[in-house]
Amino acid sequence: MPALLTKVGSVKAGGALMSAERVQASRARAIQTGEVDVLYLFARAIEWRRGSDDAGWELMGALASSERGTRMLAEALLEAIG
């Protein structure tokens, strides 16, 4: 299972809080379809920029997604923030 799908909780993005329910729904959809919620990836990119190693690893895990769009977004976020 990709690192992206291993944690349950809330993700802060730009001062807003992404609910645990939204995070869980994003993970469930990723498991079923291979597609990850764009807002979830963006929120994790923000967390990575703020110093969260876990968030960076989740973005790296998204690079291995079966969904081309997810891989492209993860790559773009890692390049833009890294």
trRosetta pair geometry for C-beta under 8 A, 3 or more apart (Angstrom, degrees):
i j d omega theta_ij theta_ji phi_ij phi_ji
1 5 5.1 -100 172 75 107 121
1 6 6.3 130 112 -71 117 86
2 5 5.4 86 67 7 79 98
2 6 7.7 -134 104 -24 46 92
2 30 7.9 -89 51 152 124 130
2 58 7.8 90 143 -145 99 58
2 61 3.7 127 -179 175 101 114
2 62 7.0 106 165 -67 149 40
2 64 5.9 178 -102 70 117 113
2 65 7.1 -19 -52 -76 164 69
3 6 5.5 -52 -153 11 44 122
3 54 7.7 -156 167 -164 120 69
3 57 4.7 -69 132 136 164 101
3 58 5.2 -127 111 -92 99 53
3 60 7.1 29 41 71 134 90
3 61 3.8 -158 41 -52 85 143
4 27 7.6 180 132 -112 80 86
4 30 6.7 -111 115 167 121 164
4 36 6.3 -50 161 -109 149 143
4 44 7.9 -56 -128 -73 88 172
4 58 4.4 103 -99 -160 63 84
4 59 7.8 104 -87 -59 104 21
4 61 4.3 -160 -23 94 88 126
4 62 5.3 88 -67 -61 146 81
4 65 7.9 -7 24 -71 155 104
5 27 5.0 125 -135 -150 78 102
5 30 5.9 -152 -84 94 111 130
5 31 6.3 106 -136 -67 147 92
5 61 7.7 -138 3 142 73 145
7 54 6.9 55 -37 172 154 133
7 58 7.6 -71 23 -81 118 129
8 20 6.6 54 168 -159 83 101
8 23 6.7 140 -149 112 54 122
8 24 6.2 32 -137 -83 101 92
8 27 7.5 -81 -95 7 78 160
9 20 5.9 -58 -159 -109 21 97
9 23 6.5 -32 71 85 36 167
10 17 5.4 1 175 -174 130 100
10 18 6.0 162 -163 74 71 63
10 19 6.3 -43 -113 -142 99 21
10 20 5.2 -64 -63 -61 77 73
10 23 6.5 -152 -105 -19 34 139
11 17 7.7 145 77 -160 38 54
11 18 4.4 -6 61 48 86 122
11 23 6.0 132 -5 -89 103 122
11 40 6.7 102 41 -143 157 69
11 43 4.3 94 130 137 126 133
11 44 6.4 -52 -150 -68 144 66
11 47 6.4 -88 -158 -40 94 138
12 15 7.1 14 -178 -101 102 8
12 16 7.1 154 -158 78 61 40
12 17 5.7 -34 -103 -102 69 64
12 18 7.3 -155 -82 11 18 81
12 43 7.1 165 88 -166 26 105
12 46 7.5 -110 105 104 70 123
12 47 6.8 116 60 -83 78 99
13 16 5.5 -26 71 64 78 91
13 17 7.9 148 25 -102 71 16
13 18 5.9 52 1 -33 113 108
13 39 7.2 -109 -11 177 177 86
13 42 6.5 61 -140 110 136 90
13 43 3.6 -79 -71 -114 120 90
13 46 5.3 121 -131 38 68 150
13 47 7.8 -64 -84 -38 65 88
14 46 6.4 -98 -42 -130 67 162
18 22 5.2 -109 177 81 87 131
18 23 6.0 104 124 -56 109 91
18 39 7.0 160 -109 134 132 109
18 40 6.9 143 175 -102 163 68
18 43 5.4 -36 -18 -102 143 169
19 22 4.6 98 60 4 82 100
19 23 7.0 -145 100 -3 46 85
20 23 5.5 -53 -148 38 35 114
20 24 6.2 35 153 -19 67 106
21 24 5.8 -55 -146 39 29 110
21 25 6.2 31 154 -19 64 107
22 25 5.7 -52 -144 37 31 112
22 26 6.3 35 153 -22 63 105
22 37 7.6 171 167 163 89 176
22 39 8.0 -44 162 92 129 126
22 40 7.6 -172 138 -76 95 101
23 26 5.7 -54 -151 34 29 114
23 27 6.5 26 152 -16 64 106
23 40 6.6 125 -118 -120 64 117
24 27 5.7 -55 -148 37 33 110
24 28 6.2 35 153 -21 66 105
25 28 5.6 -51 -144 35 32 112
25 29 6.4 31 156 -17 64 105
25 37 7.7 67 100 -52 85 140
26 29 5.9 -57 -150 37 29 109
26 30 6.3 30 151 -21 63 108
26 36 6.5 48 175 -162 100 65
26 37 3.7 -73 -124 0 113 128
26 39 8.0 -122 -93 68 139 86
26 40 4.4 113 -170 -46 165 153
27 30 5.5 -54 -147 35 33 114
27 31 6.4 36 154 -22 66 102
28 31 5.8 -52 -152 32 31 111
28 32 6.5 21 154 -11 65 110
29 32 5.9 -62 -146 43 32 106
29 33 5.7 -22 174 26 71 113
29 35 6.3 -52 142 78 102 86
29 36 7.7 140 93 -113 98 31
29 37 6.8 90 62 -49 134 88
30 33 7.0 -75 -122 58 19 75
30 34 6.7 26 -166 -143 57 12
30 35 6.4 -126 -105 78 57 36
30 36 4.7 29 -98 -89 119 71
30 37 7.6 -83 -51 -8 102 72
30 65 7.6 -82 -156 -124 101 115
30 70 7.9 107 -126 -115 99 155
33 67 7.1 44 131 -68 84 128
34 65 5.6 130 177 -177 86 88
34 66 3.8 -63 -148 59 149 102
34 67 4.3 158 123 -34 95 93
34 70 7.1 -143 145 14 74 146
35 65 7.6 90 -99 179 30 134
35 67 4.4 117 -87 -90 64 164
35 69 7.0 18 -128 66 97 112
35 70 5.8 -171 -137 -48 49 121
36 40 6.1 -110 167 73 93 122
36 41 5.7 92 118 -51 121 109
36 62 5.7 -74 20 -124 159 113
36 65 6.4 -103 -12 -101 111 149
36 67 7.1 -173 3 53 73 138
36 70 4.7 96 25 -129 97 124
36 73 8.0 -144 73 69 105 132
36 74 8.0 53 55 -56 142 110
37 40 3.9 80 77 2 105 111
37 41 7.0 -180 91 -8 57 80
38 41 5.9 -56 -152 37 33 108
38 42 6.3 32 151 -18 66 108
38 73 6.3 -118 -124 -144 83 163
39 42 5.5 -53 -145 38 34 114
39 43 6.2 37 154 -22 66 104
40 43 5.7 -53 -148 35 30 111
40 44 6.4 28 153 -16 63 106
41 44 5.7 -56 -148 38 32 110
41 45 6.4 38 151 -24 65 103
41 59 6.8 101 -155 -108 86 81
41 62 6.1 79 -114 -108 117 170
41 70 7.4 178 -63 -148 148 77
41 73 5.6 81 108 127 160 122
41 74 6.1 -105 -151 -83 133 73
41 77 6.2 -162 153 -19 103 160
42 45 5.5 -51 -151 30 33 115
42 46 6.8 34 150 -19 63 100
42 77 7.0 -149 -102 -106 51 134
43 46 5.7 -51 -155 32 35 112
43 47 6.5 34 148 -17 65 105
44 47 5.4 -51 -147 38 38 114
44 48 6.3 43 151 -24 67 101
44 52 7.9 -109 -160 87 66 131
44 55 4.3 -180 -169 -156 78 95
44 58 5.1 -94 -163 86 149 130
44 59 5.8 177 119 -56 119 90
45 48 5.6 -49 -147 33 32 114
45 49 6.5 35 152 -20 63 102
45 55 7.2 -168 -66 158 16 117
45 59 6.2 88 -84 -87 74 136
45 77 4.1 -104 -96 -174 139 125
45 78 7.7 -122 -118 -63 103 46
45 80 7.7 26 -173 72 139 108
45 81 5.4 176 -176 -24 98 152
46 49 5.7 -52 -152 34 33 112
46 50 6.5 25 151 -13 64 108
46 55 8.0 -84 68 177 47 157
47 50 5.6 -61 -150 42 33 109
47 52 4.2 -19 153 30 95 141
47 54 7.8 -41 131 76 128 86
47 55 3.7 168 95 -72 109 161
48 51 7.8 162 -177 25 28 10
48 52 5.6 -83 -88 65 39 83
48 53 7.9 76 -129 -105 75 16
48 55 4.0 -138 -59 104 77 110
48 56 4.2 117 -133 -67 117 74
48 59 6.1 -31 -47 -7 155 135
48 81 6.3 94 92 123 112 149
49 81 4.9 -104 -75 -160 104 123
52 55 3.9 65 97 5 117 111
52 56 6.9 171 100 -11 66 81
53 56 5.5 -55 -155 35 39 114
53 57 6.4 38 151 -18 70 104
54 57 5.7 -56 -151 37 33 110
54 58 6.5 36 151 -22 65 103
55 58 5.5 -51 -150 33 34 114
55 59 6.7 36 151 -18 64 101
56 59 5.7 -52 -153 34 34 111
56 60 6.5 35 148 -18 65 104
56 78 7.9 94 -149 -116 78 95
57 60 5.3 -50 -148 37 37 115
57 61 6.3 44 150 -24 66 101
58 61 5.4 -48 -149 32 34 116
58 62 6.7 41 150 -24 62 100
59 62 5.5 -48 -154 28 36 116
59 63 7.4 50 145 -29 59 92
59 74 5.1 160 -170 -154 73 94
59 77 6.0 -121 -141 94 130 121
59 78 5.5 153 144 -70 130 99
60 63 5.7 -39 -167 11 41 118
60 74 7.6 158 -83 171 14 126
60 78 7.4 89 -76 -94 63 141
61 64 6.0 -59 -169 33 45 107
61 65 7.9 76 136 -50 64 80
62 65 5.3 -6 -166 -28 55 117
62 70 5.5 -122 -173 162 97 99
62 71 6.9 -178 143 -95 73 43
62 73 7.4 -61 146 81 136 90
62 74 3.6 175 100 -82 115 145
63 71 5.7 72 -148 -139 42 80
63 74 5.1 -137 -64 107 64 136
63 75 6.3 94 -110 -66 96 81
63 78 7.6 -8 -64 -12 118 149
64 71 7.6 139 -8 -101 8 102
65 70 3.9 -42 88 96 163 131
65 71 5.2 -152 55 -56 96 79
65 74 7.2 140 4 -6 120 140
67 70 4.0 70 84 7 109 113
67 71 6.8 176 90 -11 58 83
68 71 5.7 -58 -152 37 33 111
68 72 6.2 30 155 -19 68 107
69 72 5.7 -54 -145 37 31 111
69 73 6.2 29 157 -17 66 106
70 73 5.9 -56 -146 38 29 108
70 74 6.2 28 157 -18 64 108
71 74 5.9 -57 -146 38 28 110
71 75 6.3 29 156 -19 64 108
72 75 5.7 -57 -149 37 29 112
72 76 6.3 28 154 -19 65 107
73 76 5.7 -55 -146 37 32 110
73 77 6.2 29 157 -17 66 107
74 77 5.9 -56 -146 38 29 109
74 78 6.3 28 156 -17 65 108
75 78 5.9 -57 -147 38 28 109
75 79 6.3 25 156 -16 64 109
76 79 5.8 -58 -147 39 29 109
76 80 6.0 25 158 -19 66 111
77 80 5.8 -56 -139 38 28 109
77 81 6.0 3 169 2 66 114
78 81 6.6 -68 -136 49 22 93
78 82 5.1 15 172 -17 64 126
79 82 6.2 -50 -114 41 18 104
